[in-house]
Amino acid sequence: MLPPAMPNRRILSLWFPRLGAERLIRRDPNLGQVPFATVEEQGNAQLLAALSPRASAEGLYPGQPLRDAHAACADLLTRLANPHREAAFLGTLHRWAGKFSPWVAREAPDALVIDLTGCAHLFGGEAALLAQVEEDCADLGLSLRAGIADTLGAAWALARYGGRRAEGHRSGDAIDQEARATRARAGKRRHWERGGAAPQVGTPQAGTPRSGSERIAAPGKTYGALAPLPVAALRLPPETVESLSRLGLRRIGDLAGQPRASLARRFGTGLVGRLDQALGAAPEPITPAAPPVRFSIRLTLPEPIGLEADLLAGLDRLLPPLCEKLRRQGRGARRVRLEAYRADQSMDWAVVGLARPAQDPARLRPLLAMKVAEIDAGFGIDMLRLEVLTHEPVHARSPAGHLDAGRRVSEKLSADTALEDLIGRLGARLGLEAITRRHPASSHIPEKAALTLAAAWSEPAPGWPEPPVPRPLRLWRPEPVQAPDAPHLPGRFRWRGRDHETRGATGPERIAPEWWLEEPDWRSGQRDYWQVETDRGERLWLFYAHGGLLSSGWFCHGTFG
């Protein structure tokens, strides 16, 4: 008996065209009663990013300059777009979408892709599943455009252009060939066909819903569902869509009937690749990402606070449950952010970092307490929130062995923790990047014998290798010494404008440059180093350069005192 055939691959594309604006409307429902939009900065211009349904009803559109939007709608209310918060909100929707299929991927900044293969029957079929998705989004107050097809490209096209038909224009006509009286109206009518943004939709309660046949392409019927859609549904660059429109190729069906070689030669292989992906002739895998593990906790206050002691008391309430969450997951915090939400809907925050992952409130509280004084309470703080921005696995360590060995291990672990806490406290003031430590390097060149590493992201050096002869305490770039140009140590020499007489010397130690590296200071060839004691009580590190690309001579490289 043959095994059952694998079901056709089915992809659901979810597009939230008003994600940025509706995220803020969920926090403040009053914003949904007026024309509202978020604003993003591009260069020196401010453009509309996400619009509410009322703003779209006023004729505004994404990408419109803010000054033009205010001229068209004087009642427009705007807020700055927050890509960080919008990405976090999309992550929340990512976790919600996991109820329909375990294979969910993000399409930044406002879309999700779900592989529904073998999952739709659990919800009564694809139409019932799509109705459930729309009902959930309506309950969340989110506008949604969705499409289901055999390929990712086809689902993407149905979600954004499903139910729209490219108008039949005369072949070869371009917008700049039309009459001047109709050119402006045609630009507004067909801007989305010529590479503009996909048409916006209203809220689930407003507008006429589209039929399921326009949003769902039956298995094996991908071409029939895509043929009447505009070529912009193939995820092409705007300039490519404009060029195709000038040639009269406005529908995907018109494009699919053209010779592939001619299309690739004129528009590049990207156009043919997108067409093949949408029709299933070329693979386009979906890379699902597991929802990120987030550790956060908040405290809502009955009355606004503003005293530093009150903020510290709030920290004492927040840290134990947060650390307990970390401990249960075997994670430790590396970067923690304290957010203080004010009564006027604004927010201030402070971020601290640790040298090693921690899950103990006693290690986190001193660092956060140092940042509390920097938070501006404003008109009062009515909510505190702690979020772990970066976390790493932490393995439990317990002393083993007899009593004395256990005591020594415990003392060592306590000493390591004390050093890491010190690094964290200094980093809270100066920045973790400013706290460094020295590590030995695998080089016999004196100035390259040590590395400078960030203390928070490196371990202490287990030990320093002993050099063949003592090295000076201070090194600088070689400075010329006035002495006879001979490899024999001079009895008298002049350095830094003063005469010196040699009283004692140890050497020579010959050091050759690394031939596989280019070092400008070592172009003078191999060197013979001497430890020289002078009549002025100085112990200098002199060397004679035998000459290479540069002339030979004596130089001073450091001092032992």
PyMOL commands that set and color helices and strands:
alter all, ss='L'
color gray80, all
select helices_A, chain A and resi 19-27+29-33+53-57+66-72+83-97+120-123+126-140+152-161+175-177+180-189+212-215+222-226+231-234+238-246+252-256+260-267+269-279+308-329+361-372+403-430+432-434+446-448+455-457+520-522
alter helices_A, ss='H'
color red, helices_A
select strands_A, chain A and resi 11-15+36-42+45-51+77-80+104-107+111-115+145-149+296-305+331-342+347-358+381-393+436-440+450-454+474-481+492-495+498-511+527-534+539-545+553-559
alter strands_A, ss='S'
color yellow, strands_A
deselect
rebuild
show_as cartoon
